[in-house]
């Protein structure tokens, strides 16, 4: 791989943009990094996702010592890519994403923790995530969670861009989850329900653009119906002072459970003395009918 570009790319938010995020729960920014850095990030992508092994046996990806088996259409995710490539933390994208997230959370930059993952959605793949709120899966005690979803390819309705329900974050209500009956479109994750789906809108944007969204905002994506990949680089940030009760273990209470699989991205982590939980497997398969064995899909 070629060296990371050194060009700086600074972005600031207007009062109108801050107001839009507070009211609607999401905000699209045209670009937070340079064309050169986008190309470098794509090279990182290619490096992580090109380690194919044993294709004749149906084993497609081998990252972190784990082989992912299944059909040819898979949706792998690389969790914590900044742990594999520390240089990612020095990119204009990473710096701007954490700085703008802090501004949208109305927090000092020194009070931000975060972590990222890379998503690859192949052409024709139907393993998108149904309606959900990120706080249901990355809970913060103070509702500070924010996602920064960067398009590594133009994101459109055709290739499975994000869909959101504007303003659905404002009440701070966690919608209930249930199993869905649409395996052709979505993966195994449960879907949120109890709201008016007719209010959804697509969020389409070009390569290098980013959409920031509140952890309580209802959102989903659909099947990639185009003929090419749809790649995304996603970072999540939260208040460094917030506990992260992913699960409650023996001897803990919901009020003090804290699963710290995070990366400090600015300032001093007040809970650094606890240490950090190791990330899970580097590769995940988003199971759905599209990549299930033939006998299981019937």
VEXDREN-2710 file (C-alpha; in Angstrom, 1 decimal):
% VEXDREN-2710
k/r/px/py/pz
1/UNK/0.0/0.0/0.0
2/UNK/1.1/3.5/-0.7
3/UNK/1.7/5.9/2.2
4/UNK/-1.3/7.7/3.7
5/UNK/-1.8/11.2/2.2
6/UNK/-0.8/14.1/4.5
7/UNK/-3.3/16.7/3.2
8/UNK/-5.4/18.4/5.8
9/UNK/-9.1/18.8/5.2
10/UNK/-11.0/21.0/7.7
11/UNK/-14.8/21.2/8.0
12/UNK/-16.9/23.4/10.2
13/UNK/-20.6/23.3/11.0
14/UNK/-23.0/26.2/10.6
15/UNK/-25.8/27.1/13.1
16/UNK/-28.3/25.8/10.5
17/UNK/-26.6/22.4/10.3
18/UNK/-26.5/22.1/14.1
19/UNK/-30.2/23.0/14.3
20/UNK/-31.0/20.4/11.6
21/UNK/-29.3/17.7/13.5
22/UNK/-31.0/18.6/16.8
23/UNK/-34.4/18.6/15.1
24/UNK/-34.2/15.8/12.5
25/UNK/-31.6/13.5/14.2
26/UNK/-29.3/13.3/11.2
27/UNK/-27.0/15.5/9.1
28/UNK/-25.4/14.9/5.8
29/UNK/-22.0/16.6/5.1
30/UNK/-20.8/16.7/1.5
31/UNK/-17.2/15.8/2.2
32/UNK/-14.9/15.6/5.3
33/UNK/-11.8/14.4/3.6
34/UNK/-9.9/14.7/0.3
35/UNK/-10.2/12.7/-2.9
36/UNK/-6.6/11.4/-2.3
37/UNK/-7.5/10.1/1.2
38/UNK/-10.7/8.5/-0.1
39/UNK/-8.6/6.5/-2.5
40/UNK/-6.2/5.5/0.2
41/UNK/-9.1/4.4/2.4
42/UNK/-10.3/2.3/-0.5
43/UNK/-6.9/0.6/-0.6
44/UNK/-7.2/-0.2/3.1
45/UNK/-10.6/-1.7/2.3
46/UNK/-9.2/-3.8/-0.6
47/UNK/-6.4/-5.0/1.7
48/UNK/-8.8/-6.2/4.4
49/UNK/-11.4/-7.7/2.2
50/UNK/-9.2/-9.3/-0.5
51/UNK/-7.8/-12.1/1.6
52/UNK/-9.8/-14.9/-0.1
53/UNK/-9.0/-18.5/0.7
54/UNK/-10.4/-21.8/-0.4
55/UNK/-13.1/-20.4/-2.8
56/UNK/-13.8/-23.9/-4.1
57/UNK/-14.8/-24.9/-0.6
58/UNK/-17.0/-21.8/0.0
59/UNK/-14.6/-20.2/2.5
60/UNK/-14.2/-16.6/1.4
61/UNK/-12.6/-14.5/4.1
62/UNK/-9.9/-15.2/6.6
63/UNK/-9.2/-12.2/8.8
64/UNK/-8.0/-12.5/12.4
65/UNK/-7.7/-16.2/12.1
66/UNK/-11.4/-16.8/11.4
67/UNK/-12.8/-18.3/8.2
68/UNK/-16.2/-17.2/7.0
69/UNK/-18.2/-20.0/5.4
70/UNK/-21.4/-19.8/3.4
71/UNK/-22.5/-18.9/-0.1
72/UNK/-20.7/-16.6/-2.4
73/UNK/-22.7/-13.6/-1.5
74/UNK/-21.6/-12.5/2.0
75/UNK/-21.7/-9.3/4.0
76/UNK/-18.5/-9.2/6.0
77/UNK/-17.8/-6.5/8.6
78/UNK/-14.3/-5.6/9.9
79/UNK/-14.8/-4.4/13.5
80/UNK/-12.2/-2.0/14.9
81/UNK/-10.2/-1.4/11.7
82/UNK/-8.3/1.3/13.5
83/UNK/-6.8/-1.5/15.7
84/UNK/-5.5/-3.2/12.6
85/UNK/-4.4/0.0/10.8
86/UNK/-3.5/2.6/13.5
87/UNK/-2.9/5.1/10.7
88/UNK/-6.7/5.4/10.3
89/UNK/-6.7/7.5/13.5
90/UNK/-4.5/10.0/11.8
91/UNK/-6.6/10.6/8.7
92/UNK/-8.5/13.8/8.0
93/UNK/-11.6/11.6/8.0
94/UNK/-11.1/10.3/11.5
95/UNK/-10.1/13.7/12.9
96/UNK/-13.1/15.5/11.3
97/UNK/-15.6/12.7/12.2
98/UNK/-14.7/12.8/15.9
99/UNK/-14.5/16.6/16.0
100/UNK/-17.9/17.1/14.2
101/UNK/-19.4/14.3/16.4
102/UNK/-18.3/16.2/19.5
103/UNK/-19.9/19.4/18.2
104/UNK/-23.1/17.6/17.4
105/UNK/-23.1/16.0/20.8
106/UNK/-22.4/19.5/22.3
107/UNK/-19.4/18.0/24.1
108/UNK/-15.7/19.1/24.4
109/UNK/-13.5/17.2/22.0
110/UNK/-11.6/15.8/25.0
111/UNK/-14.7/13.9/26.2
112/UNK/-15.1/11.6/23.2
113/UNK/-14.6/7.8/22.9
114/UNK/-15.3/5.8/19.7
115/UNK/-14.8/2.8/17.5
116/UNK/-15.4/1.9/13.9
117/UNK/-16.2/-0.9/11.5
118/UNK/-16.1/-1.4/7.7
119/UNK/-19.1/-2.8/5.9
120/UNK/-19.0/-4.4/2.4
121/UNK/-22.4/-5.0/0.7
122/UNK/-21.9/-7.0/-2.5
123/UNK/-24.1/-6.5/-5.6
124/UNK/-27.5/-8.2/-5.2
125/UNK/-26.9/-8.9/-1.5
126/UNK/-30.0/-8.9/0.7
127/UNK/-28.6/-8.9/4.2
128/UNK/-29.2/-5.3/5.2
129/UNK/-30.3/-4.5/8.7
130/UNK/-34.0/-3.8/9.3
131/UNK/-35.4/-0.9/11.3
132/UNK/-33.3/-0.3/14.4
133/UNK/-31.8/2.3/16.7
134/UNK/-28.1/2.0/17.4
135/UNK/-28.6/2.7/21.1
136/UNK/-30.3/-0.7/21.3
137/UNK/-27.0/-2.4/20.5
138/UNK/-24.5/0.2/21.7
139/UNK/-26.2/1.5/24.8
140/UNK/-24.9/4.6/26.5
141/UNK/-26.1/5.8/29.9
142/UNK/-26.5/9.4/28.7
143/UNK/-27.9/9.0/25.2
144/UNK/-24.7/10.5/23.7
145/UNK/-24.2/7.9/20.9
146/UNK/-23.7/9.2/17.4
147/UNK/-22.9/7.4/14.2
148/UNK/-20.7/8.8/11.3
149/UNK/-21.5/6.8/8.1
150/UNK/-19.1/7.6/5.3
151/UNK/-19.8/6.4/1.8
152/UNK/-16.8/4.7/0.1
153/UNK/-19.0/4.5/-3.1
154/UNK/-21.9/6.6/-4.1
155/UNK/-24.8/5.6/-1.8
156/UNK/-28.1/5.4/-3.7
157/UNK/-31.5/3.8/-3.3
158/UNK/-30.4/1.3/-5.9
159/UNK/-27.4/0.0/-4.0
160/UNK/-28.8/0.1/-0.5
161/UNK/-28.3/3.6/1.0
162/UNK/-29.6/4.5/4.5
163/UNK/-33.3/5.2/5.1
164/UNK/-34.3/7.3/8.2
165/UNK/-37.4/8.4/10.0
166/UNK/-36.6/12.1/10.6
167/UNK/-37.2/13.3/14.2
168/UNK/-37.7/9.8/15.5
169/UNK/-34.9/10.4/18.1
170/UNK/-36.5/13.3/19.9
171/UNK/-38.6/11.5/22.5
172/UNK/-35.7/9.2/23.5
173/UNK/-38.0/6.2/23.2
174/UNK/-36.6/2.8/22.5
175/UNK/-39.0/1.0/20.1
176/UNK/-39.6/-2.7/20.7
177/UNK/-38.0/-5.3/18.6
178/UNK/-39.5/-8.4/16.9
179/UNK/-38.5/-11.0/14.3
180/UNK/-39.2/-10.0/10.8
181/UNK/-40.5/-12.2/7.9
182/UNK/-38.5/-10.7/5.0
183/UNK/-35.3/-12.8/4.7
184/UNK/-34.9/-11.8/1.1
185/UNK/-34.3/-8.1/2.1
186/UNK/-32.9/-8.1/5.6
187/UNK/-30.5/-10.1/7.8
188/UNK/-31.2/-12.0/11.0
189/UNK/-31.4/-8.9/13.3
190/UNK/-34.8/-8.1/14.8
191/UNK/-36.7/-5.1/13.5
192/UNK/-38.1/-2.1/15.4
193/UNK/-41.8/-1.5/15.2
194/UNK/-44.6/0.7/16.5
195/UNK/-44.1/3.8/14.4
196/UNK/-45.2/5.2/11.1
197/UNK/-42.9/3.8/8.4
198/UNK/-44.5/6.1/5.7
199/UNK/-42.4/8.9/7.2
200/UNK/-39.1/7.3/6.1
201/UNK/-36.9/9.1/3.5
202/UNK/-33.7/7.9/1.7
203/UNK/-30.4/9.5/2.5
204/UNK/-28.4/9.5/-0.8
205/UNK/-25.0/11.0/-1.1
206/UNK/-21.7/10.8/-3.0
207/UNK/-18.4/9.1/-2.3
208/UNK/-16.6/10.7/0.5
209/UNK/-19.7/12.3/2.0
210/UNK/-20.8/11.4/5.6
211/UNK/-24.2/11.2/7.3
212/UNK/-24.1/11.7/11.1
213/UNK/-27.1/10.3/13.0
214/UNK/-28.3/10.2/16.6
215/UNK/-28.2/6.8/18.4
216/UNK/-32.0/7.0/18.9
217/UNK/-32.8/7.7/15.2
218/UNK/-34.7/4.9/13.4
219/UNK/-32.9/3.8/10.3
220/UNK/-32.4/0.9/8.0
221/UNK/-30.9/0.0/4.7
222/UNK/-32.2/-2.3/1.9
223/UNK/-30.9/-4.9/-0.5
224/UNK/-28.2/-3.8/-2.9
225/UNK/-30.0/-4.0/-6.2
226/UNK/-27.1/-2.5/-8.3
227/UNK/-24.4/-4.4/-10.1
228/UNK/-21.5/-3.1/-7.9
229/UNK/-20.3/-3.1/-4.3
230/UNK/-21.5/-0.6/-1.8
231/UNK/-18.8/0.1/0.7
232/UNK/-19.1/2.1/3.9
233/UNK/-16.8/3.2/6.8
234/UNK/-18.7/3.7/10.0
235/UNK/-17.5/5.2/13.2
236/UNK/-19.5/5.5/16.4
237/UNK/-18.7/8.0/19.2
238/UNK/-20.0/8.7/22.6
239/UNK/-19.3/10.8/25.7
240/UNK/-16.1/9.4/27.3
241/UNK/-17.8/9.8/30.7
242/UNK/-20.7/7.4/29.8
243/UNK/-20.7/3.8/30.9
244/UNK/-21.4/1.2/28.2
245/UNK/-23.7/-1.5/29.6
246/UNK/-23.6/-3.9/26.6
247/UNK/-24.6/-6.7/29.1
248/UNK/-24.9/-7.1/32.8
249/UNK/-22.7/-9.8/34.3
250/UNK/-22.8/-11.6/37.6
251/UNK/-22.1/-9.2/40.5
252/UNK/-23.0/-6.1/38.5
253/UNK/-26.0/-3.9/38.3
254/UNK/-27.5/-2.1/35.2
255/UNK/-26.3/1.1/36.8
256/UNK/-22.6/0.1/36.8
257/UNK/-22.1/-2.4/34.0
258/UNK/-19.5/-1.3/31.6
259/UNK/-18.2/-3.2/28.6
260/UNK/-15.4/-1.1/27.3
261/UNK/-14.7/-2.3/23.7
262/UNK/-13.8/1.3/22.6
263/UNK/-10.8/3.3/21.5
264/UNK/-10.1/6.6/23.2
265/UNK/-10.0/9.2/20.4
266/UNK/-9.4/12.5/22.2
267/UNK/-8.4/13.7/25.6
268/UNK/-8.1/11.5/28.7
269/UNK/-10.4/8.5/29.3
270/UNK/-11.7/8.8/32.9
271/UNK/-12.2/5.1/33.0
272/UNK/-8.8/4.1/31.5
273/UNK/-8.0/2.3/34.8
274/UNK/-10.6/-0.3/33.9
275/UNK/-8.8/-1.4/30.8
276/UNK/-10.5/-2.2/27.5
277/UNK/-12.4/-5.3/26.4
278/UNK/-10.9/-6.9/23.3
279/UNK/-12.9/-6.7/20.1
280/UNK/-14.8/-9.8/18.8
281/UNK/-14.0/-11.6/15.6
282/UNK/-12.8/-9.3/12.9
283/UNK/-15.2/-10.8/10.4
284/UNK/-18.9/-11.1/10.8
285/UNK/-21.3/-12.7/8.3
286/UNK/-24.7/-11.0/8.3
287/UNK/-26.8/-14.1/7.9
288/UNK/-29.8/-14.1/5.6
289/UNK/-31.5/-16.2/3.0
290/UNK/-29.1/-14.9/0.4
291/UNK/-26.0/-16.6/1.9
292/UNK/-27.6/-19.6/3.6
293/UNK/-26.8/-23.1/2.4
294/UNK/-29.1/-24.2/-0.4
295/UNK/-30.8/-26.9/1.8
296/UNK/-31.4/-24.4/4.6
297/UNK/-32.9/-21.8/2.3
298/UNK/-35.6/-24.1/1.1
END
